[in-house]
Amino acid sequence: MAPSGKRIVVIGAGVGGAGVAALLQARGHSVTLLERNLYVGGKCTSLEKNGYVCDYAFHLYSMGEAGPLGEINRRVRGELRWLRARPMGKMFFQDRGWMTLPATLGTALPYLGLAYAKGVLRPSVIKMLRSSVRNFGVMGLLDTVAKIARADAGFLHTIDRMSMRDFLLQFTDDKTMHRIMGIFSFLLVVIPYSEASAGEMLWCLVNMFSKSSLGYPQGGAREIAGSYARAFLRDGGSLRQGCAVKRILVRDGKARGVETEEGEQIPADVVISNAGIKSTLELAGEDQFPAEYASYVKNLKYSRSANIIKYGLDCTLPEVPRYFFQYMPAQSARQLDDFLEKGTDPDEQSFVIIKPTDFDPYLAPLGKQIVIAGKVGPSEVTPENIRFCEEVLDIAEKSVFNVFPRIKDHIEWKQRATIQTTSALTGRSTGECIGLAQCVGQTGGDKPRAATPVKDLWLVGSDAGARGVGTEMAAGSALYVSHQI
Ligand SMILES: Cc1cc2nc3c(=O)[nH]c(=O)nc-3n(C[C@H](O)[C@H](O)[C@H](O)COP(=O)(O)OP(=O)(O)OC[C@H]3O[C@@H](n4cnc5c(N)ncnc54)[C@H](O)[C@@H]3O)c2cc1C
């Protein structure tokens, strides 16, 4: 036993692992953090290329400083600095035109009003009211709206098992509203809105707008886990990079430590795994868990993947909207989902662009810019899916060049990240974007617990224990687990 607390081993230094390690070390425990890569951050990291600091993936942080990522940083006295998007960015509907996306509740009304006046967003308010009152009654409707607006935990729990699509249909069948919710579902939880849990989606949406803090860390995505890891080391923690765990040691139903790929055994009072729930089952050995739990874990579904193309541009192109851009061809919400299910591609692709250098210009050499375009895809790493993701990116790239032709002429370098590279980065056999899918049956009370049936073996990260958008769910899980130990 360490003099001031427990001996704890954390497997993996993603946002969840680095976060929980820093929180527990700051509380006086003796923590060893083992990461198989030579850098921290997991999927939320940045790599250097030709003088640019470019994120491995593309990230926006829906609650920024005001969310759990900022909370961990404050608690461990980290150095993370946040930069905010004002407004969040723009959407372009091929058939309806431009719409500005508000980043705060205060600016939502003017921007939505403008979209209504221009006809970009014009649901039939009377029809919507009629259908809402029919389904909820007048008092019920007022009560429901109030509960949504304050993200009432009890209420969200009751709609966790309803899909976002079914929930929205109680208010409206307006096609544009469904398209927008379909897009937000891919942006926030990276699954179709017909699968996404309404409770989870509304939690993410309401917190994003009410916290009014959507942002990005100074220095790039790597600064999040980087800041936690520096605080961890300052407080005396032990970080070993390039150190993969081969086995979680379990005896008499209790976690006793880990064995590394090199064969070294590290004893511990508590083991916390950021390797993902399915990999953790394998690392500890399926036979250490009740058969029911093992089969439950094996049947859990992952989110879809996000496949991206990063461009280092030799100049800044003002026509590409600041911070965030979503292009939407004339497709319905159903068509958005269909392309994933049927494995077929429409000629014209929706795509997202994020521009980290609009937040932090120092991520690129002076006067240059990073533009990252992305598109959702399947997450299983099979030869067909790898081919499919590459084709999706080929078509998305064609769309990017159609909408912003000058990008093509100013590419200094470009690089893709797909399911294959994501799976290699996390050490999982799949290339999903988030972690476990936040679909009906896997959120709220149905979300896997952070505590496992093996005593003193915990899960941390986006697979267990919290709600939210990707990294913020991982950070929420770290805060939760650090409280429980
Ligand atoms: C393209 C893309 C876009 C995204 N966009 C956003 C976004 O805009 N906003 C957002 O909030 N989220 C976004 N996400 C999701 C977000 O990155 C993840 O949900 C989050 O980073 C997951 O964190 P985590 O701590 O659960 O684990 P991970 O990032 O999966 O980290 C796990 C760590 O454990 C290590 N590990 C695994 N096995 C072992 C082992 N045996 N031994 C030692 N170490 C091990 C891995 O190497 C890794 O470093 C995006 C993801 C992708 C891929």
The ligand as a Tripos MOL2 file, in Angstrom:
@<TRIPOS>MOLECULE
LIG
   53    58     1     0     0
SMALL
NO_CHARGES

@<TRIPOS>ATOM
      1 C1        -12.5800   11.3420  -36.5410 C.3       1 LIG1
      2 C2        -13.0570   11.5740  -35.1300 C.ar      1 LIG1
      3 C3        -13.7260   12.7510  -34.8130 C.ar      1 LIG1
      4 C4        -14.1560   12.9890  -33.5010 C.ar      1 LIG1
      5 N1        -14.7610   14.1910  -33.2060 N.ar      1 LIG1
      6 C5        -15.0740   14.4790  -31.9100 C.ar      1 LIG1
      7 C6        -15.5560   15.7850  -31.5500 C.ar      1 LIG1
      8 O1        -15.6850   16.6770  -32.3930 O.2       1 LIG1
      9 N2        -15.8370   16.0240  -30.2420 N.ar      1 LIG1
     10 C7        -15.6610   15.0750  -29.2690 C.ar      1 LIG1
     11 O2        -15.8870   15.3720  -28.0850 O.2       1 LIG1
     12 N3        -15.2360   13.8210  -29.5950 N.ar      1 LIG1
     13 C8        -14.9370   13.4980  -30.8770 C.ar      1 LIG1
     14 N4        -14.4460   12.2510  -31.2030 N.ar      1 LIG1
     15 C9        -14.5290   11.1570  -30.2130 C.3       1 LIG1
     16 C10       -13.4470   11.2120  -29.1540 C.3       1 LIG1
     17 O3        -12.1850   11.3530  -29.7450 O.3       1 LIG1
     18 C11       -13.4890    9.9360  -28.3090 C.3       1 LIG1
     19 O4        -14.7940    9.6420  -27.8870 O.3       1 LIG1
     20 C12       -12.6220   10.0790  -27.0640 C.3       1 LIG1
     21 O5        -11.3560   10.6190  -27.3680 O.3       1 LIG1
     22 C13       -12.4680    8.7170  -26.4120 C.3       1 LIG1
     23 O6        -11.6450    8.8280  -25.2800 O.3       1 LIG1
     24 P1        -11.3400    7.5860  -24.3700 P.3       1 LIG1
     25 O7        -10.6220    8.0890  -23.1700 O.co2     1 LIG1
     26 O8        -12.5800    6.8070  -24.1130 O.co2     1 LIG1
     27 O9        -10.3980    6.5800  -25.1760 O.3       1 LIG1
     28 P2         -9.4330    6.5070  -26.4300 P.3       1 LIG1
     29 O10        -9.2500    7.7850  -27.1350 O.co2     1 LIG1
     30 O11        -9.8990    5.3300  -27.2140 O.co2     1 LIG1
     31 O12        -8.0360    6.1560  -25.7240 O.3       1 LIG1
     32 C14        -7.7450    4.8900  -25.1940 C.3       1 LIG1
     33 C15        -6.2480    4.7980  -24.9470 C.3       1 LIG1
     34 O13        -5.9410    3.5280  -24.3660 O.3       1 LIG1
     35 C16        -4.7600    3.0280  -24.9650 C.3       1 LIG1
     36 N5         -4.7530    1.5690  -24.8210 N.ar      1 LIG1
     37 C17        -5.6520    0.6790  -25.3530 C.ar      1 LIG1
     38 N6         -5.3120   -0.5770  -25.0200 N.ar      1 LIG1
     39 C18        -4.1880   -0.4920  -24.2700 C.ar      1 LIG1
     40 C19        -3.3400   -1.4660  -23.6370 C.ar      1 LIG1
     41 N7         -3.6100   -2.7800  -23.7100 N.pl3     1 LIG1
     42 N8         -2.2540   -1.0300  -22.9590 N.ar      1 LIG1
     43 C20        -1.9630    0.2930  -22.8690 C.ar      1 LIG1
     44 N9         -2.7160    1.2500  -23.4560 N.ar      1 LIG1
     45 C21        -3.8130    0.8580  -24.1440 C.ar      1 LIG1
     46 C22        -4.8810    3.4850  -26.4230 C.3       1 LIG1
     47 O14        -3.6230    3.4600  -27.0690 O.3       1 LIG1
     48 C23        -5.4430    4.8930  -26.2470 C.3       1 LIG1
     49 O15        -4.4300    5.8480  -26.0890 O.3       1 LIG1
     50 C24       -13.9630   12.0000  -32.4940 C.ar      1 LIG1
     51 C25       -13.2760   10.8130  -32.8100 C.ar      1 LIG1
     52 C26       -12.8130   10.5980  -34.1190 C.ar      1 LIG1
     53 C27       -12.0680    9.3130  -34.4120 C.3       1 LIG1
@<TRIPOS>BOND
     1     1     2 1
     2     2     3 ar
     3     2    52 ar
     4     3     4 ar
     5     4     5 ar
     6     4    50 ar
     7     5     6 ar
     8     6     7 ar
     9     6    13 1
    10     7     8 2
    11     7     9 ar
    12     9    10 ar
    13    10    11 2
    14    10    12 ar
    15    12    13 ar
    16    13    14 ar
    17    14    15 1
    18    14    50 ar
    19    15    16 1
    20    16    17 1
    21    16    18 1
    22    18    19 1
    23    18    20 1
    24    20    21 1
    25    20    22 1
    26    22    23 1
    27    23    24 1
    28    24    25 2
    29    24    26 1
    30    24    27 1
    31    27    28 1
    32    28    29 2
    33    28    30 1
    34    28    31 1
    35    31    32 1
    36    32    33 1
    37    33    34 1
    38    33    48 1
    39    34    35 1
    40    35    36 1
    41    35    46 1
    42    36    37 ar
    43    36    45 ar
    44    37    38 ar
    45    38    39 ar
    46    39    40 ar
    47    39    45 ar
    48    40    41 1
    49    40    42 ar
    50    42    43 ar
    51    43    44 ar
    52    44    45 ar
    53    46    47 1
    54    46    48 1
    55    48    49 1
    56    50    51 ar
    57    51    52 ar
    58    52    53 1
@<TRIPOS>SUBSTRUCTURE
     1 LIG1         1 GROUP 0 **** ****
